């Protein structure tokens, strides 16, 4: 279906570029979403950042999310009300569970961001990107947290997701999903080359994207100065 994540990002970038979006900012879900998002950011000439999500597992069942923490200033906590009620968790129990996961969120933030703050999404057209979505759970959490930060619009961009997941995500935000198979297989099935990414590879991609953004900014400043000289202003 896709040669690799880069090709998937290029195809999504071409689709998004046709929309002529106002003030776009591209946010990747690490790790797999980063190379996809980098190609979209390149196509749109938009800034690229990460949206870091840490799941908060249920007592005795850590794979079942009762909540999630989304990195930000401050971080946002998004509850899964149905699971909270099923486990009869009160505020005190939730605070304990959430506190247990904060160190891992902070570790990931330190690895990926260092001391850099997340880019502001206020008034921006936010494009959230992953390399695919089987259940869409992490993506939904990211959408709900980012809605609290007053974006102009949220668009989910995915190379592939099953039909039911795509339908659910389309109820949360605008959706561009290139492939929606009725019978979804493992995500790797839809890629010719689908390696696991390391933290260092994520950092390299983000550094390259920042370098491209700096170059565009310098080029824009040079063009503006030349235009002012030519008009005599």
RARA-V495453 format. One record per run of one state. SS is the DSSP state (H for helix, E for strand, - for the rest). FROM is the first residue (numbers start at 1). TO is the last residue. If there is no record, write none. Layout:
# RARA-V495453
SS FROM TO
SS FROM TO
This chain:
# RARA-V495453
- 1 1
E 2 2
- 3 4
H 5 17
- 18 23
E 24 28
- 29 32
H 33 44
- 45 46
E 47 50
- 51 52
E 53 58
- 59 60
E 61 70
- 71 75
E 76 79
- 80 80
H 81 86
- 87 90
H 91 113
- 114 124
E 125 130
- 131 132
E 133 133
- 134 136
H 137 147
- 148 152
E 153 161
- 162 162
H 163 172
- 173 173
E 174 179
- 180 186
H 187 190
E 191 191
- 192 198
H 199 231
- 232 233
